[in-house]
Each structure stands twice: as C-alpha cells, then as structure tokens.
C-alpha cells in the first residue's frame, strides 16, 4: 500500500486531503510545514508528496528542490492558488510531477495521484530488481577462463573505475550486456542505477522521448511529465545497446549530452544537468557506418574512448563446457529436474558445432535439451537437429593457435565419443596406452 504525505499549513486542507486519500485506500501522513515534511521524508516510507507552494519557512518550491535532489524516485504534486501559477511552473521545471490550483477538484486530484504512483511503482520495481541482481550476482558474471575472455576482463578492470565512455563491439549473442554490467558493478557508481536502453526496439518517434523525457503537452498523448532514461540513470550508468540503430537526428542530441552533460526534455525550454557514465554496444562496424554517412564521426569518437571487442563463441571454444554446465544448473532448477550432465556424444557435438548465434544460441540449446531429456544425462537425441547434424561429420575441428594440451584433449574426447565411450578401443585407435588414457581422463575430470 502506498503512503502519501500531505504538507500544508492550513489544517482543514491538510485533514481534508488525508480523509480523501484514506478513503481511496492509501496510507497518509501529514505535515504542517516544509521542515516537518522533509523530516518525515528523510525517515523513509513516503511514496508521493503533495505540498502547498506558499508556506512560512521552507516553501513548497524548496521542498520540491530537496526531494528531487535526494529522492528522485518520489513524485511531488504542488498545490497553488490562482495568483502564483508562474511559481508553480517554476516548481514543475525543478522536477515536480504536476501542479493543481485551489480550490481542488478531488476527482482530478485522485487521477493525477494514480498516474504519479504508476511511475513510482515502476521505479520501485526497477530498484528491487537491481537489488536482487546485485545480491545474486557474482563480481563477474561472464563465464569462462579462455585467454580471449581474460583479455576482456583485463580491459574492464582498467576502464571501470574511470568516467570514460566505453564502446562494446561483437556479434549478436556474445554477451555485450554482461560486459556493460561488469563495468558498472566494478565502478564507483555500482550503488547507483544501471539503466539499459535497447535502441533498436524503439521507433524513431519514441526514442528521443525515452532517452531525454518529455514535458506535459509536448505532443499528443503526453499527459504528464516523464523523465527520460538519462535522468533515471543520473549518478549511475546508461547502457545504450545497438547504438548503431539510432537515427542521425537523435545522434546529434546524444552528442550534445556527451559534450555538455546536460539534457533537454522534449518540449522543454530549460536544460537539466546530469552525471551519467555512457556504455554503448553494437554488432555493426561503426567505422563503415561512418564512411557510409549513417553514423556521425564525432559521436563515434566520443563513444569509442575505450573499446572492448567481445569474442564470438567459436573463438573461445574452451569456455563452451563451462557455459554448458552453468546453463544446465540454471534450467535444472527452473524445470525441477536433476540431470547430471551430458554424455560423450552430445558433448562432442556441442564442441564441434560452430554456434553462429553465440552464447544466446548455446543457452537456448541447453534449455531445449533439458526440456527434452527424460534420463539423468543429456544425449545426442535431446539436442536440436542443427547440432545433431554437425555431429554426423567424422572430422575433428581444432582452432588455429590452440595450445597443444588443449588440442590433445579435443582429439581424445572426439574419438571417445565416436567410439561410444569405449576407452580400450579409443586407446587402440589413438595408439596410446590404456593407462595413459585413463590418467588423462581423470586429470580432466578433476580440473
């Protein structure tokens, strides 16, 4: 249940508002002046503030300024007389959700409160989700020990403590969002919001409003002030995924944000100062996009201060077994199963497959296999047809540059799978002693 705080130096108005909101099903707290109201807000538990504008001591405008600075997620509705509309407008520009003139229309007030609390509810859900993710997350959620992934980790460790913009590149499905999250979690901003914007999912007409917010009446359907993603990320990090999809007009405005560290809501006349760390990602070649005139060169250089190239899964084959078992644990839990692992044939097929969809495809494959599996081990028949087909080829694929001991491991595992787990036959085919084969397999299991 939401709690509303009413601040008004007129007792009858204060009590009348409290009675109205209690009938609407809200908890209500009351304050007779701005100082008392701010003290109640500092104690916590307030979801919305309704304040008179003209009060002795701390004014309603000062209440707006302090609350929007310290508690930006709490919406504020300002009450004013007809003679102080200009002051109320100034309060709106300072961050108030809306203002209403006295005498009040309670039906209209209740509607405004309902709309304001929708935004509050969304803000609380975002905060709760981020807190859960923060508690459940390990310091590094990127799974793998390959040299390629360790290079990425090294760059993250250097870049995270700074304010520098970061551009993450790589194919679709390689885990660019995890890189952005790692940068945020290892930065001094980790206790502030991480706001993600999937640029390709928003139409050109909506993207600007989503990024920078809009004023009431800025366009048809803009019934209330809305903060944009940059405002919501103030003090934290904004992750602009698929940055190569934004239009040139929005690119100009984004460049201004990066240069001036200010934003301007759609339909607004004033600017708002912000402190936001920008991390962007793309699967496009932005250098080619610049040459083709589809992406601004000056914006590209602003974003590309630190560059992180996320390798594709085919370039980090060593990490596939770790990813497989991590996803297996996840989907075992989700589907209430207790599958212990993958048999040799299915494991070999998954190591051989090229994974054009990268980690996203691997994750979907394991989820499908867990659903289809009826035993305690995933078999080749549980895998999608595309991966089963790759296992039928009697060719061992070893990437260039792989260490000799890893190449040996692949050769032995592939032959063991081809021989249906028969260790004696595998040792004979490879021309090595059976004790040697057993010793190597035991070492890999313990690793």
RAZIGI-V387175 format. One record per helix or strand. SS is the DSSP state (a for helix, b for strand). FROM is the first residue (numbers start at 1). TO is the last residue. If there is no record, write none. Layout:
{{SS | FROM | TO} {SS | FROM | TO}}
This chain:
{{b | 3 | 7} {a | 11 | 23} {b | 27 | 31} {a | 34 | 42} {b | 48 | 52} {a | 60 | 70} {b | 75 | 80} {a | 82 | 93} {b | 98 | 101} {a | 106 | 136} {a | 147 | 160} {b | 166 | 169} {a | 176 | 185} {b | 194 | 198} {a | 199 | 201} {a | 204 | 212} {b | 213 | 214} {b | 226 | 227} {a | 229 | 232} {b | 237 | 241} {a | 243 | 245} {a | 248 | 260} {b | 262 | 263} {b | 266 | 266} {b | 272 | 273} {b | 277 | 282} {a | 286 | 291} {a | 297 | 303} {b | 306 | 309} {a | 313 | 315} {a | 317 | 335} {b | 341 | 342} {a | 344 | 352} {a | 358 | 372} {b | 377 | 378} {a | 380 | 382} {a | 385 | 391} {a | 404 | 418} {a | 423 | 430} {a | 434 | 446}}
